[in-house]
Amino acid sequence: MPDLPFGSEVDTPQPSAPDEAGSPYLRIAADLRAAITCGALNGGDHLPTVESLRGRYQVSAGTVARAFALLKNDGLIRVSRGKRATVEP
């Protein structure tokens, strides 16, 4: 598993279903969720850019967008077109 976006040392829960283990968007979402939970990212902080996450995980922009959508639906981040995603306060 890649390091958390800001180098935090947090154990990320393992997926419950075997098919989830290979889903890149779930890995990205889990890493960002862990960074938020442990306090490496706080309310109002910007998330890493889509481009930086694309490079780190070697995925498409759509995969990163899918991870962001999952976190947004969970109420953890705010995503607005043309602005960087931020952690909800």
N, CA, C and O atoms as a CHARMM CRD file, in Angstrom:
* protein
*
  356
    1    1 MET  N      0.85000  -1.18500   0.00000 PROA 1      0.00000
    2    1 MET  CA     0.00000   0.00000   0.00000 PROA 1      0.00000
    3    1 MET  C      0.88800   1.23800   0.00000 PROA 1      0.00000
    4    1 MET  O      1.85900   1.30000   0.75400 PROA 1      0.00000
    5    2 PRO  N      0.56700   2.22900  -0.84100 PROA 2      0.00000
    6    2 PRO  CA     1.35700   3.46200  -0.86800 PROA 2      0.00000
    7    2 PRO  C      1.22800   4.23000   0.44000 PROA 2      0.00000
    8    2 PRO  O      0.27800   4.04200   1.20100 PROA 2      0.00000
    9    3 ASP  N      2.20800   5.10200   0.68600 PROA 3      0.00000
   10    3 ASP  CA     2.14700   5.95700   1.86900 PROA 3      0.00000
   11    3 ASP  C      0.92200   6.84500   1.80300 PROA 3      0.00000
   12    3 ASP  O      0.39500   7.11200   0.72300 PROA 3      0.00000
   13    4 LEU  N      0.46700   7.30400   2.96800 PROA 4      0.00000
   14    4 LEU  CA    -0.61600   8.27500   3.01500 PROA 4      0.00000
   15    4 LEU  C     -0.14200   9.56200   2.37300 PROA 4      0.00000
   16    4 LEU  O      1.06400   9.79800   2.30500 PROA 4      0.00000
   17    5 PRO  N     -1.04800  10.40200   1.89900 PROA 5      0.00000
   18    5 PRO  CA    -0.67300  11.61100   1.17500 PROA 5      0.00000
   19    5 PRO  C      0.34700  12.49400   1.88300 PROA 5      0.00000
   20    5 PRO  O      1.14300  13.15600   1.21700 PROA 5      0.00000
   21    6 PHE  N      0.34500  12.52200   3.17500 PROA 6      0.00000
   22    6 PHE  CA     1.26500  13.39500   3.88700 PROA 6      0.00000
   23    6 PHE  C      2.20300  12.60700   4.78700 PROA 6      0.00000
   24    6 PHE  O      2.70900  13.13700   5.77600 PROA 6      0.00000
   25    7 GLY  N      2.43700  11.34000   4.44900 PROA 7      0.00000
   26    7 GLY  CA     3.39700  10.53000   5.16900 PROA 7      0.00000
   27    7 GLY  C      2.94000  10.07000   6.53400 PROA 7      0.00000
   28    7 GLY  O      3.77400   9.64000   7.33100 PROA 7      0.00000
   29    8 SER  N      1.66700  10.13800   6.84200 PROA 8      0.00000
   30    8 SER  CA     1.16700   9.70400   8.14000 PROA 8      0.00000
   31    8 SER  C      1.26400   8.19900   8.26300 PROA 8      0.00000
   32    8 SER  O      1.13200   7.47300   7.27700 PROA 8      0.00000
   33    9 GLU  N      1.49300   7.74000   9.46200 PROA 9      0.00000
   34    9 GLU  CA     1.58000   6.31300   9.74600 PROA 9      0.00000
   35    9 GLU  C      0.27300   5.86600  10.38800 PROA 9      0.00000
   36    9 GLU  O      0.11900   5.96800  11.60500 PROA 9      0.00000
   37   10 VAL  N     -0.66600   5.37300   9.59200 PROA 10     0.00000
   38   10 VAL  CA    -1.95800   4.92200  10.09500 PROA 10     0.00000
   39   10 VAL  C     -2.28100   3.60300   9.42600 PROA 10     0.00000
   40   10 VAL  O     -2.07900   3.44400   8.22200 PROA 10     0.00000
   41   11 ASP  N     -2.78500   2.65600  10.20500 PROA 11     0.00000
   42   11 ASP  CA    -3.22700   1.39500   9.62700 PROA 11     0.00000
   43   11 ASP  C     -4.57600   1.61600   8.97000 PROA 11     0.00000
   44   11 ASP  O     -5.53000   2.04700   9.61800 PROA 11     0.00000
   45   12 THR  N     -4.65400   1.31900   7.68100 PROA 12     0.00000
   46   12 THR  CA    -5.89600   1.45600   6.93800 PROA 12     0.00000
   47   12 THR  C     -6.65500   0.14300   7.00700 PROA 12     0.00000
   48   12 THR  O     -6.07500  -0.91800   6.77700 PROA 12     0.00000
   49   13 PRO  N     -7.95500   0.19700   7.32200 PROA 13     0.00000
   50   13 PRO  CA    -8.72600  -1.04700   7.36700 PROA 13     0.00000
   51   13 PRO  C     -8.66300  -1.77200   6.03200 PROA 13     0.00000
   52   13 PRO  O     -8.72000  -1.14200   4.97600 PROA 13     0.00000
   53   14 GLN  N     -8.54800  -3.08300   6.07600 PROA 14     0.00000
   54   14 GLN  CA    -8.49600  -3.88000   4.86500 PROA 14     0.00000
   55   14 GLN  C     -9.91100  -4.05800   4.31500 PROA 14     0.00000
   56   14 GLN  O    -10.86600  -4.15900   5.08500 PROA 14     0.00000
   57   15 PRO  N    -10.05100  -4.09700   2.97800 PROA 15     0.00000
   58   15 PRO  CA   -11.36400  -4.31100   2.38700 PROA 15     0.00000
   59   15 PRO  C    -11.94200  -5.64700   2.82600 PROA 15     0.00000
   60   15 PRO  O    -11.21200  -6.60900   3.06700 PROA 15     0.00000
   61   16 SER  N    -13.26300  -5.69000   2.92600 PROA 16     0.00000
   62   16 SER  CA   -13.91800  -6.90000   3.40700 PROA 16     0.00000
   63   16 SER  C    -14.12400  -7.92800   2.30000 PROA 16     0.00000
   64   16 SER  O    -14.17200  -9.12800   2.57100 PROA 16     0.00000
   65   17 ALA  N    -14.24500  -7.47500   1.07200 PROA 17     0.00000
   66   17 ALA  CA   -14.47100  -8.39600  -0.04200 PROA 17     0.00000
   67   17 ALA  C    -13.21100  -8.46900  -0.91100 PROA 17     0.00000
   68   17 ALA  O    -12.55400  -7.45100  -1.12900 PROA 17     0.00000
   69   18 PRO  N    -12.87600  -9.63800  -1.39900 PROA 18     0.00000
   70   18 PRO  CA   -11.66200  -9.78600  -2.19800 PROA 18     0.00000
   71   18 PRO  C    -11.62200  -8.89700  -3.42500 PROA 18     0.00000
   72   18 PRO  O    -10.55100  -8.41500  -3.79400 PROA 18     0.00000
   73   19 ASP  N    -12.77100  -8.66400  -4.07800 PROA 19     0.00000
   74   19 ASP  CA   -12.76900  -7.84200  -5.28500 PROA 19     0.00000
   75   19 ASP  C    -12.48900  -6.37400  -4.98800 PROA 19     0.00000
   76   19 ASP  O    -12.08500  -5.63600  -5.88600 PROA 19     0.00000
   77   20 GLU  N    -12.69400  -5.93600  -3.75100 PROA 20     0.00000
   78   20 GLU  CA   -12.42300  -4.54800  -3.38500 PROA 20     0.00000
   79   20 GLU  C    -10.92900  -4.29000  -3.28300 PROA 20     0.00000
   80   20 GLU  O    -10.48700  -3.15400  -3.45300 PROA 20     0.00000
   81   21 ALA  N    -10.15100  -5.31800  -3.01100 PROA 21     0.00000
   82   21 ALA  CA    -8.71500  -5.14800  -2.80900 PROA 21     0.00000
   83   21 ALA  C     -8.04300  -4.60200  -4.06100 PROA 21     0.00000
   84   21 ALA  O     -7.03800  -3.89900  -3.95400 PROA 21     0.00000
   85   22 GLY  N     -8.56600  -4.90100  -5.23300 PROA 22     0.00000
   86   22 GLY  CA    -7.94100  -4.45500  -6.46400 PROA 22     0.00000
   87   22 GLY  C     -8.51500  -3.17100  -7.02100 PROA 22     0.00000
   88   22 GLY  O     -8.14000  -2.77500  -8.12500 PROA 22     0.00000
   89   23 SER  N     -9.39900  -2.50800  -6.31700 PROA 23     0.00000
   90   23 SER  CA   -10.02800  -1.29100  -6.81300 PROA 23     0.00000
   91   23 SER  C     -9.20000  -0.07500  -6.42700 PROA 23     0.00000
   92   23 SER  O     -9.16900   0.30100  -5.25500 PROA 23     0.00000
   93   24 PRO  N     -8.53100   0.54500  -7.38700 PROA 24     0.00000
   94   24 PRO  CA    -7.66600   1.68400  -7.06700 PROA 24     0.00000
   95   24 PRO  C     -8.40600   2.84000  -6.39600 PROA 24     0.00000
   96   24 PRO  O     -7.86000   3.48000  -5.49800 PROA 24     0.00000
   97   25 TYR  N     -9.63800   3.11300  -6.81900 PROA 25     0.00000
   98   25 TYR  CA   -10.34600   4.24400  -6.21700 PROA 25     0.00000
   99   25 TYR  C    -10.62800   3.98400  -4.73500 PROA 25     0.00000
  100   25 TYR  O    -10.64900   4.92200  -3.93900 PROA 25     0.00000
  101   26 LEU  N    -10.84300   2.72400  -4.36000 PROA 26     0.00000
  102   26 LEU  CA   -11.06400   2.39900  -2.95100 PROA 26     0.00000
  103   26 LEU  C     -9.77900   2.55900  -2.14100 PROA 26     0.00000
  104   26 LEU  O     -9.82500   2.98900  -0.98800 PROA 26     0.00000
  105   27 ARG  N     -8.64000   2.21900  -2.73100 PROA 27     0.00000
  106   27 ARG  CA    -7.35400   2.41100  -2.04100 PROA 27     0.00000
  107   27 ARG  C     -7.07900   3.89100  -1.82500 PROA 27     0.00000
  108   27 ARG  O     -6.64200   4.29500  -0.74800 PROA 27     0.00000
  109   28 ILE  N     -7.33600   4.69800  -2.84800 PROA 28     0.00000
  110   28 ILE  CA    -7.11600   6.14100  -2.73000 PROA 28     0.00000
  111   28 ILE  C     -8.03100   6.71100  -1.65200 PROA 28     0.00000
  112   28 ILE  O     -7.58400   7.45900  -0.78300 PROA 28     0.00000
  113   29 ALA  N     -9.30700   6.35600  -1.71100 PROA 29     0.00000
  114   29 ALA  CA   -10.26900   6.85000  -0.72200 PROA 29     0.00000
  115   29 ALA  C     -9.87900   6.41400   0.68300 PROA 29     0.00000
  116   29 ALA  O     -9.97900   7.20200   1.62400 PROA 29     0.00000
  117   30 ALA  N     -9.43500   5.16500   0.83900 PROA 30     0.00000
  118   30 ALA  CA    -9.05000   4.67100   2.15900 PROA 30     0.00000
  119   30 ALA  C     -7.83300   5.42000   2.69800 PROA 30     0.00000
  120   30 ALA  O     -7.78000   5.74100   3.88500 PROA 30     0.00000
  121   31 ASP  N     -6.85900   5.70100   1.84000 PROA 31     0.00000
  122   31 ASP  CA    -5.67300   6.43900   2.27900 PROA 31     0.00000
  123   31 ASP  C     -6.03600   7.86200   2.69200 PROA 31     0.00000
  124   31 ASP  O     -5.55700   8.35300   3.71400 PROA 31     0.00000
  125   32 LEU  N     -6.87800   8.52500   1.90500 PROA 32     0.00000
  126   32 LEU  CA    -7.28600   9.88800   2.25300 PROA 32     0.00000
  127   32 LEU  C     -8.16100   9.89300   3.50800 PROA 32     0.00000
  128   32 LEU  O     -8.02900  10.78100   4.35000 PROA 32     0.00000
  129   33 ARG  N     -9.05000   8.90900   3.63800 PROA 33     0.00000
  130   33 ARG  CA    -9.89100   8.79800   4.83400 PROA 33     0.00000
  131   33 ARG  C     -9.01700   8.62000   6.07600 PROA 33     0.00000
  132   33 ARG  O     -9.28100   9.22200   7.11700 PROA 33     0.00000
  133   34 ALA  N     -7.98700   7.80100   5.96500 PROA 34     0.00000
  134   34 ALA  CA    -7.08100   7.57800   7.09100 PROA 34     0.00000
  135   34 ALA  C     -6.33400   8.86300   7.45100 PROA 34     0.00000
  136   34 ALA  O     -6.13400   9.15600   8.63000 PROA 34     0.00000
  137   35 ALA  N     -5.92200   9.62700   6.44100 PROA 35     0.00000
  138   35 ALA  CA    -5.23100  10.88600   6.70300 PROA 35     0.00000
  139   35 ALA  C     -6.14800  11.88300   7.40300 PROA 35     0.00000
  140   35 ALA  O     -5.69800  12.64300   8.26100 PROA 35     0.00000
  141   36 ILE  N     -7.42000  11.88400   7.04700 PROA 36     0.00000
  142   36 ILE  CA    -8.39800  12.76400   7.69200 PROA 36     0.00000
  143   36 ILE  C     -8.65700  12.29300   9.11800 PROA 36     0.00000
  144   36 ILE  O     -8.68500  13.10000  10.04700 PROA 36     0.00000
  145   37 THR  N     -8.84500  11.00700   9.28800 PROA 37     0.00000
  146   37 THR  CA    -9.15000  10.44200  10.60200 PROA 37     0.00000
  147   37 THR  C     -8.02400  10.65100  11.60400 PROA 37     0.00000
  148   37 THR  O     -8.27800  10.94400  12.77200 PROA 37     0.00000
  149   38 CYS  N     -6.78300  10.50400  11.15400 PROA 38     0.00000
  150   38 CYS  CA    -5.65700  10.61900  12.07900 PROA 38     0.00000
  151   38 CYS  C     -5.23900  12.06800  12.31200 PROA 38     0.00000
  152   38 CYS  O     -4.38900  12.33500  13.16100 PROA 38     0.00000
  153   39 GLY  N     -5.82500  13.00300  11.56900 PROA 39     0.00000
  154   39 GLY  CA    -5.50900  14.40700  11.78500 PROA 39     0.00000
  155   39 GLY  C     -4.41200  14.95100  10.89400 PROA 39     0.00000
  156   39 GLY  O     -4.02700  16.11200  11.03700 PROA 39     0.00000
  157   40 ALA  N     -3.89500  14.13900   9.97100 PROA 40     0.00000
  158   40 ALA  CA    -2.90400  14.63700   9.02300 PROA 40     0.00000
  159   40 ALA  C     -3.54700  15.67500   8.09900 PROA 40     0.00000
  160   40 ALA  O     -2.87800  16.59300   7.62500 PROA 40     0.00000
  161   41 LEU  N     -4.84000  15.52300   7.85000 PROA 41     0.00000
  162   41 LEU  CA    -5.63200  16.50200   7.10800 PROA 41     0.00000
  163   41 LEU  C     -6.75300  16.95200   8.02300 PROA 41     0.00000
  164   41 LEU  O     -7.49100  16.12600   8.55900 PROA 41     0.00000
  165   42 ASN  N     -6.88600  18.25900   8.20400 PROA 42     0.00000
  166   42 ASN  CA    -7.91400  18.82100   9.08900 PROA 42     0.00000
  167   42 ASN  C     -8.95100  19.58600   8.28800 PROA 42     0.00000
  168   42 ASN  O     -8.75600  19.85100   7.10200 PROA 42     0.00000
  169   43 GLY  N    -10.04500  19.93800   8.93200 PROA 43     0.00000
  170   43 GLY  CA   -11.10600  20.70800   8.29100 PROA 43     0.00000
  171   43 GLY  C    -10.56300  21.95000   7.61500 PROA 43     0.00000
  172   43 GLY  O     -9.83900  22.73500   8.22600 PROA 43     0.00000
  173   44 GLY  N    -10.91400  22.12300   6.35300 PROA 44     0.00000
  174   44 GLY  CA   -10.47500  23.27100   5.57600 PROA 44     0.00000
  175   44 GLY  C     -9.19300  23.04100   4.80500 PROA 44     0.00000
  176   44 GLY  O     -8.87400  23.82400   3.91100 PROA 44     0.00000
  177   45 ASP  N     -8.44000  21.98400   5.12300 PROA 45     0.00000
  178   45 ASP  CA    -7.20500  21.68100   4.39200 PROA 45     0.00000
  179   45 ASP  C     -7.53700  21.22900   2.98000 PROA 45     0.00000
  180   45 ASP  O     -8.56500  20.59800   2.73600 PROA 45     0.00000
  181   46 HSD  N     -6.65000  21.56300   2.06200 PROA 46     0.00000
  182   46 HSD  CA    -6.78400  21.08500   0.69000 PROA 46     0.00000
  183   46 HSD  C     -6.28600  19.65300   0.59200 PROA 46     0.00000
  184   46 HSD  O     -5.29600  19.28500   1.22500 PROA 46     0.00000
  185   47 LEU  N     -6.97700  18.85000  -0.20200 PROA 47     0.00000
  186   47 LEU  CA    -6.50100  17.51300  -0.51300 PROA 47     0.00000
  187   47 LEU  C     -5.41700  17.64100  -1.57900 PROA 47     0.00000
  188   47 LEU  O     -5.32300  18.67700  -2.23700 PROA 47     0.00000
  189   48 PRO  N     -4.60700  16.61500  -1.75800 PROA 48     0.00000
  190   48 PRO  CA    -3.65200  16.63800  -2.87300 PROA 48     0.00000
  191   48 PRO  C     -4.41400  16.82400  -4.18400 PROA 48     0.00000
  192   48 PRO  O     -5.57900  16.44200  -4.29300 PROA 48     0.00000
  193   49 THR  N     -3.75700  17.40700  -5.16400 PROA 49     0.00000
  194   49 THR  CA    -4.40400  17.63900  -6.44700 PROA 49     0.00000
  195   49 THR  C     -4.68300  16.32000  -7.15600 PROA 49     0.00000
  196   49 THR  O     -4.07000  15.29400  -6.86000 PROA 49     0.00000
  197   50 VAL  N     -5.61100  16.36900  -8.08900 PROA 50     0.00000
  198   50 VAL  CA    -5.92300  15.19100  -8.89700 PROA 50     0.00000
  199   50 VAL  C     -4.66100  14.73600  -9.62100 PROA 50     0.00000
  200   50 VAL  O     -4.37600  13.54000  -9.68300 PROA 50     0.00000
  201   51 GLU  N     -3.90900  15.68000 -10.16500 PROA 51     0.00000
  202   51 GLU  CA    -2.68300  15.32900 -10.89100 PROA 51     0.00000
  203   51 GLU  C     -1.66900  14.63300  -9.99700 PROA 51     0.00000
  204   51 GLU  O     -1.04000  13.66100 -10.41500 PROA 51     0.00000
  205   52 SER  N     -1.50300  15.12000  -8.76800 PROA 52     0.00000
  206   52 SER  CA    -0.52200  14.47800  -7.88600 PROA 52     0.00000
  207   52 SER  C     -0.97500  13.07700  -7.48300 PROA 52     0.00000
  208   52 SER  O     -0.15400  12.16700  -7.37100 PROA 52     0.00000
  209   53 LEU  N     -2.27300  12.90200  -7.26500 PROA 53     0.00000
  210   53 LEU  CA    -2.79000  11.57000  -6.93200 PROA 53     0.00000
  211   53 LEU  C     -2.71500  10.63100  -8.12800 PROA 53     0.00000
  212   53 LEU  O     -2.45200   9.43900  -7.97000 PROA 53     0.00000
  213   54 ARG  N     -2.94600  11.16500  -9.32000 PROA 54     0.00000
  214   54 ARG  CA    -2.80300  10.35100 -10.53800 PROA 54     0.00000
  215   54 ARG  C     -1.39600   9.79700 -10.63500 PROA 54     0.00000
  216   54 ARG  O     -1.19900   8.61800 -10.93000 PROA 54     0.00000
  217   55 GLY  N     -0.42100  10.65300 -10.38500 PROA 55     0.00000
  218   55 GLY  CA     0.97100  10.22500 -10.46200 PROA 55     0.00000
  219   55 GLY  C      1.34300   9.24600  -9.36900 PROA 55     0.00000
  220   55 GLY  O      2.03600   8.26000  -9.62000 PROA 55     0.00000
  221   56 ARG  N      0.88900   9.51200  -8.16400 PROA 56     0.00000
  222   56 ARG  CA     1.22800   8.64400  -7.02000 PROA 56     0.00000
  223   56 ARG  C      0.67100   7.23900  -7.20100 PROA 56     0.00000
  224   56 ARG  O      1.35700   6.25600  -6.92400 PROA 56     0.00000
  225   57 TYR  N     -0.57300   7.14200  -7.66600 PROA 57     0.00000
  226   57 TYR  CA    -1.24100   5.84100  -7.76500 PROA 57     0.00000
  227   57 TYR  C     -1.22900   5.26400  -9.18100 PROA 57     0.00000
  228   57 TYR  O     -1.68100   4.13800  -9.39100 PROA 57     0.00000
  229   58 GLN  N     -0.71600   6.02100 -10.15100 PROA 58     0.00000
  230   58 GLN  CA    -0.67700   5.58800 -11.54900 PROA 58     0.00000
  231   58 GLN  C     -2.06600   5.19700 -12.04400 PROA 58     0.00000
  232   58 GLN  O     -2.28300   4.08500 -12.52500 PROA 58     0.00000
  233   59 VAL  N     -3.01000   6.15100 -11.91200 PROA 59     0.00000
  234   59 VAL  CA    -4.39800   5.93000 -12.31700 PROA 59     0.00000
  235   59 VAL  C     -4.86600   7.10700 -13.16400 PROA 59     0.00000
  236   59 VAL  O     -4.15300   8.10000 -13.31200 PROA 59     0.00000
  237   60 SER  N     -6.05300   6.99000 -13.71000 PROA 60     0.00000
  238   60 SER  CA    -6.63700   8.07700 -14.50100 PROA 60     0.00000
  239   60 SER  C     -7.28600   9.11800 -13.58800 PROA 60     0.00000
  240   60 SER  O     -7.52600   8.87200 -12.40600 PROA 60     0.00000
  241   61 ALA  N     -7.55900  10.27100 -14.16300 PROA 61     0.00000
  242   61 ALA  CA    -8.25400  11.32300 -13.41900 PROA 61     0.00000
  243   61 ALA  C     -9.64700  10.85100 -12.99600 PROA 61     0.00000
  244   61 ALA  O    -10.13400  11.23800 -11.93300 PROA 61     0.00000
  245   62 GLY  N    -10.27900  10.03300 -13.80500 PROA 62     0.00000
  246   62 GLY  CA   -11.59800   9.50800 -13.47100 PROA 62     0.00000
  247   62 GLY  C    -11.57600   8.62700 -12.22900 PROA 62     0.00000
  248   62 GLY  O    -12.53100   8.62200 -11.45200 PROA 62     0.00000
  249   63 THR  N    -10.49800   7.88800 -12.04000 PROA 63     0.00000
  250   63 THR  CA   -10.36900   7.04000 -10.85600 PROA 63     0.00000
  251   63 THR  C    -10.24700   7.90300  -9.60300 PROA 63     0.00000
  252   63 THR  O    -10.85300   7.60500  -8.57400 PROA 63     0.00000
  253   64 VAL  N     -9.46300   8.96900  -9.69700 PROA 64     0.00000
  254   64 VAL  CA    -9.32500   9.88900  -8.56200 PROA 64     0.00000
  255   64 VAL  C    -10.66900  10.56000  -8.28800 PROA 64     0.00000
  256   64 VAL  O    -11.06800  10.71000  -7.13300 PROA 64     0.00000
  257   65 ALA  N    -11.36200  10.95900  -9.34500 PROA 65     0.00000
  258   65 ALA  CA   -12.67300  11.58500  -9.17700 PROA 65     0.00000
  259   65 ALA  C    -13.64800  10.63800  -8.49300 PROA 65     0.00000
  260   65 ALA  O    -14.47000  11.06900  -7.68400 PROA 65     0.00000
  261   66 ARG  N    -13.56100   9.36700  -8.80800 PROA 66     0.00000
  262   66 ARG  CA   -14.44400   8.36900  -8.17500 PROA 66     0.00000
  263   66 ARG  C    -14.13400   8.24500  -6.68200 PROA 66     0.00000
  264   66 ARG  O    -15.04700   8.10500  -5.86800 PROA 66     0.00000
  265   67 ALA  N    -12.85200   8.29500  -6.32100 PROA 67     0.00000
  266   67 ALA  CA   -12.45800   8.25600  -4.90600 PROA 67     0.00000
  267   67 ALA  C    -12.96800   9.50100  -4.18600 PROA 67     0.00000
  268   67 ALA  O    -13.48300   9.41100  -3.07200 PROA 67     0.00000
  269   68 PHE  N    -12.82400  10.67200  -4.83000 PROA 68     0.00000
  270   68 PHE  CA   -13.32500  11.91000  -4.24100 PROA 68     0.00000
  271   68 PHE  C    -14.84000  11.85100  -4.05300 PROA 68     0.00000
  272   68 PHE  O    -15.35300  12.30800  -3.03200 PROA 68     0.00000
  273   69 ALA  N    -15.56100  11.29100  -5.03000 PROA 69     0.00000
  274   69 ALA  CA   -17.01800  11.18700  -4.92600 PROA 69     0.00000
  275   69 ALA  C    -17.41700  10.32100  -3.73300 PROA 69     0.00000
  276   69 ALA  O    -18.38300  10.62900  -3.03600 PROA 69     0.00000
  277   70 LEU  N    -16.68300   9.25300  -3.50300 PROA 70     0.00000
  278   70 LEU  CA   -16.95800   8.38000  -2.36700 PROA 70     0.00000
  279   70 LEU  C    -16.78200   9.13700  -1.05100 PROA 70     0.00000
  280   70 LEU  O    -17.62000   9.03400  -0.15500 PROA 70     0.00000
  281   71 LEU  N    -15.69200   9.89600  -0.93700 PROA 71     0.00000
  282   71 LEU  CA   -15.44100  10.67300   0.27900 PROA 71     0.00000
  283   71 LEU  C    -16.45500  11.80600   0.43900 PROA 71     0.00000
  284   71 LEU  O    -16.85300  12.13900   1.55600 PROA 71     0.00000
  285   72 LYS  N    -16.86300  12.38900  -0.67500 PROA 72     0.00000
  286   72 LYS  CA   -17.87200  13.44900  -0.62400 PROA 72     0.00000
  287   72 LYS  C    -19.20400  12.88100  -0.13500 PROA 72     0.00000
  288   72 LYS  O    -19.87200  13.49300   0.69800 PROA 72     0.00000
  289   73 ASN  N    -19.58900  11.71800  -0.64900 PROA 73     0.00000
  290   73 ASN  CA   -20.84100  11.08100  -0.21700 PROA 73     0.00000
  291   73 ASN  C    -20.80500  10.71200   1.25500 PROA 73     0.00000
  292   73 ASN  O    -21.84700  10.66700   1.90900 PROA 73     0.00000
  293   74 ASP  N    -19.62000  10.44900   1.78200 PROA 74     0.00000
  294   74 ASP  CA   -19.46000  10.13600   3.20200 PROA 74     0.00000
  295   74 ASP  C    -19.39400  11.39400   4.06600 PROA 74     0.00000
  296   74 ASP  O    -19.30000  11.30800   5.29000 PROA 74     0.00000
  297   75 GLY  N    -19.44400  12.56500   3.42300 PROA 75     0.00000
  298   75 GLY  CA   -19.43000  13.82700   4.15600 PROA 75     0.00000
  299   75 GLY  C    -18.05900  14.24000   4.67700 PROA 75     0.00000
  300   75 GLY  O    -17.96100  15.07300   5.57800 PROA 75     0.00000
  301   76 LEU  N    -17.00400  13.66200   4.11400 PROA 76     0.00000
  302   76 LEU  CA   -15.65700  13.96700   4.59200 PROA 76     0.00000
  303   76 LEU  C    -14.98200  15.10900   3.85100 PROA 76     0.00000
  304   76 LEU  O    -14.14500  15.81300   4.41600 PROA 76     0.00000
  305   77 ILE  N    -15.34600  15.29500   2.58500 PROA 77     0.00000
  306   77 ILE  CA   -14.70300  16.34600   1.79900 PROA 77     0.00000
  307   77 ILE  C    -15.73100  17.16400   1.03300 PROA 77     0.00000
  308   77 ILE  O    -16.88200  16.76200   0.86500 PROA 77     0.00000
  309   78 ARG  N    -15.28000  18.31900   0.57800 PROA 78     0.00000
  310   78 ARG  CA   -16.09300  19.20500  -0.25700 PROA 78     0.00000
  311   78 ARG  C    -15.39300  19.30500  -1.60800 PROA 78     0.00000
  312   78 ARG  O    -14.19900  19.59400  -1.67800 PROA 78     0.00000
  313   79 VAL  N    -16.14500  19.06200  -2.67800 PROA 79     0.00000
  314   79 VAL  CA   -15.59800  19.11500  -4.02200 PROA 79     0.00000
  315   79 VAL  C    -16.43300  20.10000  -4.83000 PROA 79     0.00000
  316   79 VAL  O    -17.65400  19.96800  -4.91900 PROA 79     0.00000
  317   80 SER  N    -15.76000  21.09000  -5.41700 PROA 80     0.00000
  318   80 SER  CA   -16.43300  22.06600  -6.26700 PROA 80     0.00000
  319   80 SER  C    -15.68700  22.17000  -7.58800 PROA 80     0.00000
  320   80 SER  O    -14.45600  22.17200  -7.61700 PROA 80     0.00000
  321   81 ARG  N    -16.42000  22.25500  -8.65500 PROA 81     0.00000
  322   81 ARG  CA   -15.80000  22.34600  -9.97700 PROA 81     0.00000
  323   81 ARG  C    -14.89900  23.58400 -10.03700 PROA 81     0.00000
  324   81 ARG  O    -15.31000  24.68900  -9.68000 PROA 81     0.00000
  325   82 GLY  N    -13.67400  23.37200 -10.49300 PROA 82     0.00000
  326   82 GLY  CA   -12.73200  24.46600 -10.65300 PROA 82     0.00000
  327   82 GLY  C    -11.98300  24.84900  -9.39100 PROA 82     0.00000
  328   82 GLY  O    -11.15900  25.76300  -9.41700 PROA 82     0.00000
  329   83 LYS  N    -12.25700  24.16200  -8.27500 PROA 83     0.00000
  330   83 LYS  CA   -11.56700  24.44500  -7.01700 PROA 83     0.00000
  331   83 LYS  C    -10.98500  23.15000  -6.48800 PROA 83     0.00000
  332   83 LYS  O    -11.45900  22.06200  -6.81900 PROA 83     0.00000
  333   84 ARG  N     -9.96000  23.27100  -5.66900 PROA 84     0.00000
  334   84 ARG  CA    -9.38100  22.07600  -5.05300 PROA 84     0.00000
  335   84 ARG  C    -10.31100  21.52200  -3.99200 PROA 84     0.00000
  336   84 ARG  O    -10.98500  22.26400  -3.27800 PROA 84     0.00000
  337   85 ALA  N    -10.33000  20.21400  -3.90600 PROA 85     0.00000
  338   85 ALA  CA   -11.14300  19.54600  -2.87700 PROA 85     0.00000
  339   85 ALA  C    -10.57200  19.86800  -1.51400 PROA 85     0.00000
  340   85 ALA  O     -9.35600  19.94300  -1.33500 PROA 85     0.00000
  341   86 THR  N    -11.47100  20.06100  -0.54600 PROA 86     0.00000
  342   86 THR  CA   -11.05200  20.37100   0.81600 PROA 86     0.00000
  343   86 THR  C    -11.74300  19.43500   1.80300 PROA 86     0.00000
  344   86 THR  O    -12.79800  18.86600   1.52200 PROA 86     0.00000
  345   87 VAL  N    -11.12100  19.29900   2.95300 PROA 87     0.00000
  346   87 VAL  CA   -11.70000  18.50300   4.02900 PROA 87     0.00000
  347   87 VAL  C    -12.83100  19.30300   4.64400 PROA 87     0.00000
  348   87 VAL  O    -12.68900  20.49800   4.90600 PROA 87     0.00000
  349   88 GLU  N    -13.95200  18.64300   4.87300 PROA 88     0.00000
  350   88 GLU  CA   -15.08400  19.33400   5.52800 PROA 88     0.00000
  351   88 GLU  C    -14.68500  19.72500   6.94700 PROA 88     0.00000
  352   88 GLU  O    -14.00400  18.96900   7.63900 PROA 88     0.00000
  353   89 PRO  N    -15.11700  20.92000   7.37600 PROA 89     0.00000
  354   89 PRO  CA   -14.79200  21.34700   8.74100 PROA 89     0.00000
  355   89 PRO  C    -15.46400  20.49700   9.80300 PROA 89     0.00000
  356   89 PRO  O    -15.28100  20.74100  10.99600 PROA 89     0.00000
